[in-house]
Structures are given as structure tokens and as C-alpha cells.
Amino acid sequence: MSAKILIIGACGQIGTELTQQLRKLYGTENVIASDIRKLNNDVVNDGIFEVLNALDFNQIEHIVEKYHIEEVYLMAALLSATAEKNPAFAWDLNMNSLFHVLNLAKAGKIKKIFWPSSIAVFGPTTPRENTPQFTIMEPTTVYGISKQSGERWCEYYHHIFGVDVRSVRYPGLISWSTPPGGGTTDYAVDIYHKALSDGKFECFLSEETRLPMMYMDDAIRATIEIMQVPTEKIKIRSSYNLSGVSFTPKEIAAEIKKHIPDFTISYKPDFRQKIADSWPGSIDDSSARTDWGWKHNYDMNLMTVEMLENLRK
């Protein structure tokens, strides 16, 4: 019998594809999707779905007990750019949803937790290139502050209470199947949509802003792989650096032009530029590669081919 899995925030950018992949792997009946509202999409229509407020401890506990949940993937969060517009709510959602799940695991009601961190935990004082696993972390965004605090709490609950919580620091994620979700790296999703629909794109970051990115297929695989490996292989209980490919808006535009020769890009940096400037340009993820065998598959070329092909469909 497969473990029963609960995904909180299943209708989000990562949650959507994660839910589909977990259902394929473990069987539709073993994966319970949940989100704050019921949308008309595959996540809701193709399996068990519960409306769930991630801030309501009793609701989470009820669903955990109702379905005999063993593993929770906590994907609910307010992302970087959105969080800056509503700091108090971002802090509340990003932190208290984590506490609810950690406390259920501490009480022995859940066996394993996945909680995503982000490159937002780093800040302007962090080494920008090949950012190490262990380094200066002075985030300057609400999202980054909440993720860094979350990492410390995950580590604490593991060391003090033996909670099996696992985490990766996602770079910018690129996917064709769900629209951008309010992140600073989302230009790298939107650019493909606009290249096909308008033949041009106005970027809210400057042309030389290099950021670490990852194709969604790699991110989903990393998320599932870290949950599947034996406990003893997980040496880091805050969060693992994760790396795919780093590029600038100028470089991704050049890659798109290989497929759409008339495509043009212009630049009009806004408040998100300041957020991007506080983040690394590239990530050293050798700890993840050594400890649990992480390896990315998609470079910029392959990612661009897949994005354009799938969006055209």
C-alpha cells in the first residue's frame, strides 16, 4: 500500500504539476490535493480534492486524520513580488502554515514533510556567483525573511523533536502549464507566452540581470526525489541549494530568437529589479548532488524548445 499524501496549495504553479506527478507515481486515490478555493482544473477534477485554508490548524488536522495522511507537501505561500504588497499576510501565511504542519508531525500525526525554501533566503551581502550552501543570509524581502525563518524552524523541529522535514531552495521556476504566480523570476515564463502571442516582450528586469532558473520538470523531480531517499541521506535539515541553469533576459531572448527570428525585447525595470539585485546569479548545489544524487536535465536550449512546443499546443 502506498503512503497517503496531502498537498497543501495544490493549485499553485508548483502544486499543479507536483499533484499530477504524485498521482501518476502513487495512484490517484493516495494523493489528496487541497487549496483555499476549488478551481475548475485537472487537480480538482482528476482526483480527491479538499478546500483547505492553510492557516486553519483544525482543518489541516481533520484532513490528516480523515485520510490517514503520512506525508505532507506544503506548497502554499505568498511569493516574492506579491508578498511585498502585503507583508503582514505574507508572514502569517508563510510561517503559520509551516508551524501547523510541523506541530502535527511533532505530535506523531504525520511521518514526513516537504517544505520549499527559495533563493530568496540570500541577500545583497551573499556571494553572488556560485552561492555556497552555507553562507551569509541577510534577505531584504518579506518572502526571503519568511523562508529563512522557516529553514531555521525546520532544522529546529528535526533536531529537537525528530521531525522528518525535507527542503530545497528553489531557483526561479519555468513552466508552460500554469501561469506566473507573482514571483520576480516570472518574467522567464511570461517571455515565452508573449513571444508567441505578441512577438515582443517588455521585461521588468534589466537585460544583464542574471538569475538562477530551473525548468519545472527538474524542480518536480527534485521535490519527489528528496522525499524518496532514505532518511540517513538527508544531511541538511534547513534546506538544500538547488541549481539548474543561470541566464539573463538578454540571453533567453537570444535563445527564443533562434526559433522566432522576429521576436523583440525591451526593458523597463520596476520594483522587482531591486528584489532581483539582492539575489544570487548562480548557485552551488554540490551538497544535494553528493548527499542524495541530485542532477538537473534541462539547459536553456532544451527548456526553450519544450516551452515553445507545449505553449503552441
C-alpha positions in Angstrom: 0.0 0.0 0.0 1.3 3.5 -0.9 1.7 6.2 1.7 -1.2 8.7 1.8 -0.1 12.1 0.6 -1.6 15.6 1.2 -0.6 18.5 -1.0 -1.5 21.9 0.5 -1.5 24.6 -2.2 -2.1 22.1 -4.9 -3.5 24.6 -7.4 -0.4 26.8 -7.4 2.4 27.0 -10.0 4.4 24.1 -8.5 1.5 22.3 -6.8 -0.4 21.7 -10.0 2.4 19.7 -11.7 3.5 18.1 -8.4 0.0 16.8 -7.8 -0.2 15.3 -11.3 3.2 13.6 -11.0 2.5 12.2 -7.5 -0.8 10.8 -8.7 1.0 9.0 -11.5 3.5 7.6 -9.1 1.4 6.7 -6.1 -2.1 6.3 -7.5 -4.9 8.9 -7.7 -6.6 7.5 -4.6 -3.5 8.0 -2.4 -2.9 11.7 -3.3 -5.2 14.3 -1.7 -5.0 17.7 -3.3 -6.1 20.8 -1.4 -6.2 24.6 -1.8 -8.0 27.7 -0.5 -10.6 27.5 -3.3 -12.0 25.0 -5.7 -10.9 25.8 -9.3 -12.2 24.0 -12.4 -8.9 22.3 -13.4 -7.2 18.9 -13.6 -6.0 19.0 -10.0 -9.6 19.4 -8.7 -11.4 17.2 -11.4 -9.0 14.3 -11.7 -8.8 13.1 -8.1 -9.6 13.7 -4.4 -9.7 17.4 -3.6 -10.5 19.3 -0.4 -11.0 23.0 0.1 -8.4 23.9 2.8 -7.2 27.0 4.5 -3.5 26.5 5.3 -3.9 28.9 8.2 -6.5 26.7 9.9 -4.8 24.2 12.1 -8.0 22.3 12.9 -8.9 21.9 9.2 -5.5 20.5 8.4 -5.6 18.1 11.4 -9.1 17.0 10.3 -8.0 16.1 6.8 -4.8 14.4 8.0 -7.0 12.2 10.3 -9.7 11.7 7.7 -7.4 10.3 5.1 -4.7 8.8 7.4 -2.1 11.1 5.8 1.5 10.2 6.2 3.3 12.7 4.0 2.5 16.4 3.5 3.9 18.7 0.8 3.3 22.2 2.0 3.3 24.4 -1.2 1.0 27.2 0.0 2.9 30.6 0.1 2.8 34.2 -1.0 5.6 34.7 -3.5 8.2 37.5 -3.6 6.6 40.3 -5.6 3.1 39.6 -4.2 4.4 39.4 -0.6 6.0 42.9 -0.8 2.5 44.3 -1.4 1.0 42.6 1.7 3.9 41.9 4.2 1.7 41.0 7.2 -0.4 38.5 5.4 2.7 37.0 3.7 4.4 36.5 7.0 1.2 35.0 8.5 0.6 32.5 5.6 4.3 31.5 5.0 5.1 30.9 8.7 1.9 29.7 10.4 1.1 27.2 7.7 4.5 25.7 8.4 4.1 25.7 12.1 0.7 23.8 11.8 2.3 21.1 9.7 5.5 20.8 11.9 3.3 20.6 15.0 1.2 17.8 13.5 4.4 15.9 12.8 5.7 16.6 16.3 2.5 15.1 17.6 3.2 11.9 15.5 0.3 12.5 13.1 2.5 12.9 10.0 5.6 11.0 9.2 7.3 13.2 6.6 7.1 16.8 5.4 8.3 18.6 2.3 8.5 22.3 2.6 10.0 24.5 -0.1 12.5 27.3 0.5 13.9 29.6 -2.1 17.0 31.6 -3.3 15.2 34.5 -1.7 16.8 33.5 1.6 20.0 35.1 0.3 20.5 38.8 0.2 22.8 41.6 -1.2 25.6 40.6 1.2 25.6 36.9 0.0 28.4 35.9 -2.5 26.5 36.3 -5.9 28.3 33.7 -8.0 28.3 30.0 -7.1 26.5 30.9 -3.9 27.6 28.2 -1.3 25.3 26.0 0.7 26.4 27.6 3.9 26.9 31.4 3.6 25.8 34.9 4.7 22.0 35.1 4.6 20.6 38.6 5.1 17.4 38.6 3.0 15.8 42.0 2.3 12.3 40.8 1.2 9.4 39.6 3.2 9.4 36.3 1.3 13.1 35.8 1.9 12.8 36.6 5.6 9.9 34.1 6.0 11.8 31.4 4.1 15.0 31.9 6.1 13.0 31.8 9.3 11.2 28.7 8.1 14.6 27.0 7.4 15.7 27.6 11.0 12.4 26.2 12.3 12.6 23.1 10.1 16.1 22.4 11.4 15.0 23.0 15.0 12.0 20.7 14.8 14.2 18.0 13.3 16.9 18.3 15.9 14.7 18.8 19.0 11.6 16.7 18.1 12.9 14.3 15.4 10.5 15.6 12.7 11.4 14.3 9.3 11.2 17.5 7.3 13.0 18.0 3.9 13.5 21.1 1.8 15.1 22.5 -1.3 15.8 26.1 -2.2 14.0 26.6 -5.5 15.6 28.9 -8.0 13.2 30.7 -10.5 10.9 28.1 -12.0 9.8 27.9 -15.6 6.7 26.1 -16.7 4.3 26.1 -19.6 1.3 24.5 -17.9 0.5 27.2 -15.3 0.5 31.0 -15.5 3.1 33.0 -13.5 2.3 33.3 -9.8 3.7 36.6 -8.7 7.4 35.9 -8.4 10.3 38.1 -9.5 11.7 35.4 -11.8 8.3 35.0 -13.6 9.5 37.2 -16.5 11.2 34.0 -17.7 7.8 32.3 -18.0 5.9 35.3 -19.4 8.5 36.0 -22.1 7.6 32.7 -23.9 3.9 33.5 -23.8 4.4 37.0 -25.2 6.9 35.7 -27.8 4.2 33.5 -29.3 1.2 35.9 -28.8 2.7 39.3 -29.5 6.2 38.7 -31.0 7.6 41.1 -28.4 8.1 41.4 -24.7 8.7 44.3 -22.2 10.9 43.0 -19.4 10.6 44.3 -15.9 14.2 43.5 -15.2 17.3 44.9 -16.9 19.0 43.0 -19.7 22.0 41.9 -17.7 20.2 40.6 -14.6 21.5 37.1 -14.2 19.3 34.8 -12.0 19.3 31.0 -11.3 16.5 29.3 -13.0 15.1 25.7 -13.4 12.7 24.0 -15.8 9.6 22.8 -13.8 10.2 19.1 -14.8 13.6 19.2 -13.0 12.1 21.0 -9.9 9.2 18.5 -9.6 11.7 15.6 -9.9 14.0 17.1 -7.2 11.0 17.5 -4.9 9.9 13.9 -5.3 13.5 12.5 -5.2 14.4 14.2 -1.9 11.2 12.7 -0.3 12.0 9.3 -1.6 15.6 8.9 -0.5 16.3 7.2 2.9 16.4 9.5 5.9 20.1 8.9 6.6 21.0 10.5 3.2 19.4 13.8 4.2 22.3 15.6 6.0 20.9 19.1 5.8 17.6 19.8 7.5 17.4 23.6 6.8 17.2 23.5 3.0 19.4 22.3 0.1 20.7 24.6 -2.6 19.3 23.5 -5.9 20.6 24.6 -9.3 19.6 24.3 -12.9 20.6 27.0 -15.4 21.5 30.7 -14.9 20.8 33.3 -17.6 19.9 37.0 -18.2 16.8 38.3 -20.0 19.1 39.2 -22.9 20.4 35.6 -23.2 16.9 34.0 -23.0 15.7 36.5 -25.6 18.5 35.4 -27.9 17.6 31.8 -27.4 13.9 32.5 -28.3 15.1 34.4 -31.5 16.6 31.2 -32.8 13.0 29.8 -33.0 11.1 33.1 -33.6 13.5 35.3 -35.6 11.3 38.5 -35.5 11.0 38.4 -31.7 12.0 41.7 -29.9 12.6 42.6 -26.3 12.6 45.9 -24.5 13.4 46.7 -20.9 11.5 48.7 -18.3 12.8 47.7 -14.8 10.3 48.2 -12.0 10.3 47.5 -8.2 11.2 43.8 -8.9 14.6 44.9 -10.1 15.6 45.7 -6.5 14.4 42.2 -5.4 16.4 40.5 -8.2 19.5 42.6 -7.4 19.5 41.1 -3.9 19.6 37.5 -5.2 22.4 35.3 -6.4 23.4 34.9 -10.1 24.3 31.3 -9.8 24.1 28.5 -7.2 26.5 25.8 -5.9 24.3 22.8 -5.3 27.1 20.2 -4.7 25.6 19.2 -1.3 22.4 18.0 -3.0 24.4 16.2 -5.7 26.6 14.5 -3.1 24.1 13.6 -0.4 21.1 12.4 -2.5 22.3 12.2 -6.1 20.6 15.4 -7.5 21.3 16.1 -11.2 19.4 18.6 -13.5 18.4 17.6 -17.0 17.4 20.8 -18.7 19.6 23.5 -20.1 18.4 26.8 -21.7 18.2 25.3 -25.2 16.2 22.2 -24.3 13.9 24.3 -22.0 13.2 26.8 -24.8 12.3 24.0 -27.2 9.9 22.4 -24.7 8.3 25.7 -23.6 7.6 26.9 -27.2 6.4 23.5 -28.3 4.0 23.0 -25.4 2.7 26.6 -25.5 1.9 26.3 -29.2 -0.2 23.2 -28.5 
